Amino acid sequence: MLPGIKQFEMTGKTAIVTGGSKGLGKAMAEGLASAGADVVLVARNEEEVTAAATEIADSYAVQAIGMSADVSCPDAVQGVVDATIEKFGKIDALINNAGINIRGAVDELELDEFQKVMDINVNGVWLFARAVVPHMKKAGYGRIVNLASTLGLVGLSNRTPYTSSKGAVVQMTRALGLELAPFGITCNAICPGPFLTPMNIPIKDDEQTKKSIVGAVALERWGELNEIQGAAIFLSSDASSYMTGSMVTVDGGWTAR
């Protein structure tokens, strides 16, 4: 193996991936597993997350565990972290991927809908970071990867809950990058563009979506789930050792226009 390639090797590493039962979360967990990492998948649906973990373990000959938890619940988050430490003795990487999207005009949405998005997309990221940091500090090493979005960098109508939450993740990533740098812990974010995730399938055939999202992508298509894996491996491994507080856009050229 070439020296440069070894930086992407994750054998012996342990990673937690939230929202790991499907979509981008599962794809990123598969990517880390393909690099040799043991993975802990977190999602609300116990049956789905257990099935995803079993599939990954069988496919990549790593240890993969599925845990059911609500990322907006502090006790549930701490329970996942404690169980991971008990099983593996360490947490090398955390991918904060769990998220939801509630669309609608600002005057048609309810406050509890806005708050629900913030609870998962913002509070969940902060809670998991808070829970893993003590262990990473003790080890003098850690990789935190937050899933922001291109909609944390640019605006889109009828998306105030989601864009607000992802803008918060962008700023949280920068702040954590600065705060944790002295401890050997990096914090970066991936900003995906239009991927055809379960979250986006309901709008894929909408004419306005085709025009304002897919039609504005330089590569003129939706992203495929496996196309997020390279960025996830990079930011979770030693290959990104001189990066922190950075946003990596994986958007087919959407924000370049």
N, C-alpha and C positions, 0 to 999 in steps of 0.2 A: 504494500500500500504506500502511495506517495505521501511524503510528510504533510503536504497541504490537505490531503484528503483525511488524514488522521484527526484533524481538528473537528471534523463533523461526526466522528465516532462517539457513540453514547453508551457503549457497552459498560455495564456496571453502574450506570446512572439511574435514578428514579425520578419520574415526572408525574405530576398531577395534571389532568386535563379536565376542566369543567365543561359542562355541555358536551360530554364526550360520547354520547350514545348514538349520535347521527350527525349528518351534515359536516360542516367544517371541523367541528370538534373531533369527530371520529376519524376524519381524514388526517388531522394533525397527529392524533394518537397513533395512527397507523404509520405515519412518517417517522415519528420518534422510535417506534418499535422496530421499524426497518433499519434504523441506525443502531439498534442494540439496546435501547432503553427499556427498563421495566416501567409499566404505566398503570396509573390509578385513574380510572374513568369515573366521573361524577355526573349524575343527572337525576332528575326527579323520578323518572319511571324506572323502577327497580328491574323489571323484566327486560326492558330494552337495554339498559346499561350493562346488565349481566351478560346478555347475549352478545353485545358488542365486545366486551372484554374477552369472552370465550373465543370469539372469532379471531381476535388479534393474537391471543396466546397461541392458538392453533396454527396461525399463518406465519408467525415470526419467531417462534421458539423463545419467547420471552415470558416473564411473568406479567399478567394483566389482570387487574381486579376491577370489578364494577361496584360502585357504592351509590346508594340512593340518598340524596340530600338536597335540601333547599338552600341555595347559595346565599339567600338573603337572611337566613337564620343563623345568628352567631354560634349557637350551641351545635347546630348541624355541621357548620364549617369546621369548628374545633374538633368535632368527632371524627371527621374525615382525616384531618391532619394528624390527630393522635393515633388513629388506626394505621395510617401510612408509616409513621415513625415506629410503631410497634412491629410492623411487618418487615420494613426494609431498613430501619435505623437511620434514615436520612431522607431529605427531599432536595434534589439537585435542581429541579426545574418545576415551574408552575406556569401553566397556560390558562389564563382567565378568559375562557371562551363563552361561557353561558350567557345568553342574552335573549331578549324578546323584542318585538316591534309591534306597536299599536299605531296604526295609521289613521289620519282623519284631520279635518280642518280644526283649527284651534278653538273655534266657537261651537264645535260639535262634540268635542271630547270632554270627558268628565275628569275632575281632579284625581280621582282614584285611579283612572287609567294612566295618567301621566306619572303618578307616584309608583304604580306597579312597575313601569318600565325603569324608573330610576332605582327602585329597590333591587331589581335583578342586575341591571347593566352597570350600575355605579356602586351601590352598597356591596353587592356580591364580590366585585373586584377588590374593593378596599378590605373587606372582611377576610378574604382568602390571603391577600398580601400580608395583612396584620398577623394572621395565624402562622404563616410559614416563615416569616422573617426571623423570629428568634432562633429557629433551627438553622437557618442559613447563616446567621451571624455567628453562631457557635462553630459552624463548619468553616467559616471564612470564605464561603463560596455559594453562589446561587444565581439562577437565571429566572427572572419573572418576565413573562410575555403576556401582555394584555391585548385582547382583541378590541381595537377601536373600530374605525370605519372611515372610508372616504367621506362619509357624511358627518364625521367629526372634524373634517377639514373644509368642506364646502357645504352649502345649504341645499335643501330641496323642499318644495312646498308640501304641506300636509304630512310633515314628519317631525313636528316640534318635540314630541317625547323622545324619539330615537336620536335625532341630531343633538339634542341637549345632553342626552346621556353619553353619547360617544365623544362629544366635545369635552365633557368632564373626564372621560377616560384618557384622552390625549393629555390634558393638563396634569392628571394624577400620575401618568407615566413619567412626565418630565420631572415632577416634584420628587417622586420616588427614586428616579435615576440619580438625582443630586443627593438625596438623603442617604441612600444605601451604598453609594460608591466607596466610602471609606471602609466598608466591611467586605469588599470583594463580591458584592451582589450587583448585578446589572438589572435594569428594568427598561424594556423596550416595548413597542407596540407594533402590531401588524394592522394595517388599514386596508381591509379587503374592499374591492369594488363590487360590481354586480356578479355574484356567484349564484348559481341556480340551486340554492339551499331550500330545505323544506319551508323556511320562512318566506322565500320569494316565489315559490311555485304558484301561489294563488294570484300573483299579478303578472306572471310571465307573458300572458297573451293580451294584456291590456295595451291598447294602442298608445296611450300616453307614456306608458312604461317603455315600450319599444322605441319611442322617439327620444325621450329624455334620458334614458339610461343606456340601453343596449345600442341605440343609434348614435350615442355620443362617445362610445368606446372606440378607441383607435383600432383595436383588433376586431371590432364589429361582431362580438359574440359574448355570451355569458361565459364566466370562468368555470372550468371544471374543478371539482372538489380536490382532486389530486394536485392541482396547480398551487395550492396553498402550502403544500408540504415542505418545499424547499426553504421558504422563509421561516417556517416553524422550526425545522431542524437547525438552521443557521443561528437563529436567536436563542435557541435552547442549549446550544453546544458551545465548545470553546472557540469555534470559528468566529464568534461575534465578541470576543473578549475586550475589544477596544471600542465597543458601542454601548452607550447607555443614554436613556432619555430620548431615544430616536423613534421616529415613525417610519415604518417601511410600507409603502403603498404597493399593493398587489391588485391592480385594477384595470389591466389591459390598456392603460394609457388614458383612462377617463379624466383624471385630474391634471394631465399634461396639457390639456386644451385650454 
